[in-house]
């Protein structure tokens, strides 16, 4: 794989084995020839790599702390929850901002169980956006979400794709519209690799 900056990729998997293969490959940085901006993963220090890559799992979990603490977890110290709300207002997430403000001081429960799956996913996406990592990897980001959450996530994916690289691992072929490159895997192997113009 060769991954360029400010590019949106989709890795579409047709079976469970390919899903495991592709997500593990990205998450653990194992195996073969993976190049990021022309540099092989084996030539990049693993700690430095993790500073520049955010992985969002299919079923993200939160800490049993307040929503505010979960929103700002892992972010640079100079980024506050108000910075997150400013981003939300400036990018059309006004109703979502109102919901988050209302629940800001509430504890989210064990693993975030007091929030919907869509809300937990949105928290992770907001953190990824504010962290400004070079590469964001998402595993089935819209799986089993309600329609409003899917729309919010799709909009955030578009934003990330304009600013940095994003890789989406999914079975959902409906997400291909805004992808620059679509890689299809079956039984752990690449069976198709096309760019937007092909």
C-alpha positions as CSV (number, residue, x, y, z in Angstrom):
1,X,0.0,0.0,0.0
2,X,1.1,3.6,-0.7
3,X,-0.8,6.2,1.2
4,X,-0.5,9.9,0.3
5,X,-1.3,13.0,2.3
6,X,-4.8,14.6,2.1
7,X,-6.3,11.6,0.4
8,X,-9.4,9.5,1.2
9,X,-9.1,5.7,0.9
10,X,-11.6,2.9,1.3
11,X,-10.7,-0.7,2.0
12,X,-13.8,-2.6,1.2
13,X,-13.9,-6.2,2.7
14,X,-16.1,-9.0,1.3
15,X,-15.5,-11.4,4.2
16,X,-14.7,-11.6,7.9
17,X,-11.1,-12.8,7.3
18,X,-10.3,-9.8,5.1
19,X,-11.9,-7.5,7.7
20,X,-9.7,-8.8,10.4
21,X,-6.6,-8.8,8.1
22,X,-7.0,-5.2,7.0
23,X,-7.9,-3.7,10.4
24,X,-5.2,-5.6,12.2
25,X,-2.7,-4.5,9.6
26,X,-3.5,-0.9,10.1
27,X,-3.9,-1.0,13.9
28,X,-0.8,-3.0,14.7
29,X,1.3,-1.8,11.8
30,X,2.4,-5.3,10.9
31,X,3.6,-6.9,7.7
32,X,4.6,-6.2,4.2
33,X,5.0,-3.1,2.2
34,X,3.0,-0.1,3.6
35,X,4.2,3.3,2.7
36,X,3.0,6.6,4.1
37,X,3.9,9.7,2.1
38,X,6.7,7.7,0.4
39,X,8.2,6.3,3.6
40,X,7.9,2.6,4.6
41,X,6.4,1.8,8.0
42,X,9.5,-0.2,8.9
43,X,11.6,3.0,8.6
44,X,9.3,5.0,11.0
45,X,9.7,4.9,14.8
46,X,6.6,3.2,16.2
47,X,6.2,5.8,19.0
48,X,6.5,8.6,16.4
49,X,4.0,6.8,14.2
50,X,1.4,6.5,16.9
51,X,1.6,10.3,17.5
52,X,0.5,10.9,13.9
53,X,-2.1,8.1,13.5
54,X,-5.6,7.8,15.1
55,X,-7.4,4.5,14.9
56,X,-11.2,4.6,15.5
57,X,-12.6,1.1,16.2
58,X,-16.0,-0.2,15.0
59,X,-17.3,-0.2,18.6
60,X,-15.5,2.7,20.4
61,X,-15.6,2.8,24.1
62,X,-15.4,5.7,26.5
63,X,-14.3,6.1,30.1
64,X,-16.8,6.4,32.9
65,X,-16.1,10.1,33.3
66,X,-18.0,13.2,32.2
67,X,-18.7,13.8,28.5
68,X,-16.4,16.8,28.7
69,X,-13.5,14.7,30.0
70,X,-14.0,12.1,27.2
71,X,-14.1,14.8,24.5
72,X,-10.8,16.2,25.6
73,X,-9.1,12.9,26.4
74,X,-5.7,12.6,24.7
75,X,-5.8,16.0,23.1
76,X,-3.0,18.6,23.5
77,X,-3.4,20.6,26.7
78,X,-4.1,23.8,24.9
79,X,-7.3,22.4,23.3
80,X,-10.4,22.9,25.4
81,X,-14.0,21.8,25.0
82,X,-14.8,25.3,23.8
83,X,-12.4,24.8,20.9
84,X,-14.4,21.6,20.0
85,X,-17.7,23.5,20.2
86,X,-16.2,26.3,18.0
87,X,-15.3,23.6,15.4
88,X,-18.8,22.2,15.6
89,X,-20.5,25.6,15.1
90,X,-18.2,26.6,12.2
91,X,-18.9,23.3,10.4
92,X,-22.6,23.0,10.7
93,X,-23.0,20.7,13.7
94,X,-25.1,23.3,15.6
95,X,-27.8,20.9,16.9
96,X,-25.2,18.4,17.9
97,X,-23.3,21.1,19.8
98,X,-26.5,21.9,21.8
99,X,-26.9,18.2,22.7
100,X,-23.3,17.9,23.8
101,X,-23.4,21.2,25.8
102,X,-26.5,20.0,27.7
103,X,-24.8,16.7,28.7
104,X,-21.3,18.0,29.2
105,X,-21.1,17.4,32.9
106,X,-22.8,14.0,32.9
107,X,-20.9,10.8,33.4
108,X,-21.2,8.6,30.3
109,X,-21.3,5.3,32.2
110,X,-19.1,2.2,31.9
111,X,-17.6,2.1,28.3
112,X,-20.0,5.0,27.5
113,X,-23.1,2.9,27.8
114,X,-25.3,6.0,28.6
115,X,-24.6,7.4,25.1
116,X,-25.8,5.9,21.9
117,X,-23.3,4.1,19.6
118,X,-23.5,7.1,17.3
119,X,-22.7,9.6,20.0
120,X,-19.7,7.5,21.1
121,X,-18.5,7.3,17.5
122,X,-18.9,11.1,17.2
123,X,-16.8,11.7,20.3
124,X,-13.9,9.7,18.8
125,X,-14.2,11.5,15.5
126,X,-14.2,14.9,17.2
127,X,-11.0,13.9,19.1
128,X,-9.4,12.7,15.9
129,X,-10.2,16.0,14.2
130,X,-8.9,18.2,17.0
131,X,-5.8,16.1,17.4
132,X,-4.8,16.9,13.8
133,X,-3.1,13.6,13.3
134,X,-1.7,12.9,9.8
135,X,-3.7,9.7,9.3
136,X,-7.1,8.6,10.6
137,X,-8.1,4.9,10.3
138,X,-11.7,4.0,10.8
139,X,-13.1,0.5,11.1
140,X,-16.8,0.3,9.9
141,X,-17.5,3.9,11.0
142,X,-21.2,3.9,10.1
143,X,-22.1,0.4,11.1
144,X,-25.5,0.1,12.9
145,X,-25.8,3.8,13.4
146,X,-29.0,5.8,13.2
147,X,-29.5,8.1,10.1
148,X,-28.6,11.3,11.9
149,X,-25.4,9.9,13.3
150,X,-24.4,8.5,9.9
151,X,-24.9,11.9,8.4
152,X,-22.7,13.5,11.1
153,X,-20.0,10.9,10.6
154,X,-20.0,11.2,6.8
155,X,-19.6,15.0,7.2
156,X,-16.7,14.6,9.6
157,X,-15.1,12.1,7.2
158,X,-15.3,14.6,4.4
159,X,-13.7,17.3,6.7
160,X,-10.9,15.0,7.6
161,X,-10.3,14.0,4.0
162,X,-9.8,17.7,3.1
163,X,-7.2,18.2,5.8
164,X,-5.3,14.9,6.0
165,X,-5.4,11.2,5.0
166,X,-8.2,8.9,6.0
167,X,-8.6,5.1,5.5
168,X,-12.0,3.6,5.9
169,X,-12.3,-0.2,6.4
170,X,-15.9,-1.1,5.6
171,X,-18.4,-3.5,4.0
172,X,-20.6,-0.5,3.0
173,X,-20.0,0.3,-0.6
174,X,-22.3,3.4,-0.3
175,X,-19.3,5.2,1.2
176,X,-17.3,5.1,-2.0
177,X,-18.6,8.4,-3.5
178,X,-16.0,10.6,-1.8
179,X,-13.1,8.1,-1.8
180,X,-10.0,8.8,-3.9
181,X,-9.0,5.2,-4.0
182,X,-11.0,2.0,-3.4
183,X,-9.3,-1.3,-2.4
184,X,-11.4,-4.4,-2.3
185,X,-10.2,-7.4,-0.3
186,X,-11.4,-11.0,-0.3
187,X,-10.0,-13.9,1.7
188,X,-7.2,-11.6,3.0
189,X,-6.0,-10.6,-0.5
190,X,-6.5,-7.6,-2.7
191,X,-8.8,-8.4,-5.7
192,X,-9.4,-4.8,-6.9
193,X,-7.5,-1.5,-6.5
194,X,-9.0,1.5,-8.3
195,X,-8.6,5.3,-8.1
196,X,-11.6,7.7,-8.5
197,X,-10.8,8.2,-12.2
198,X,-10.7,4.6,-13.1
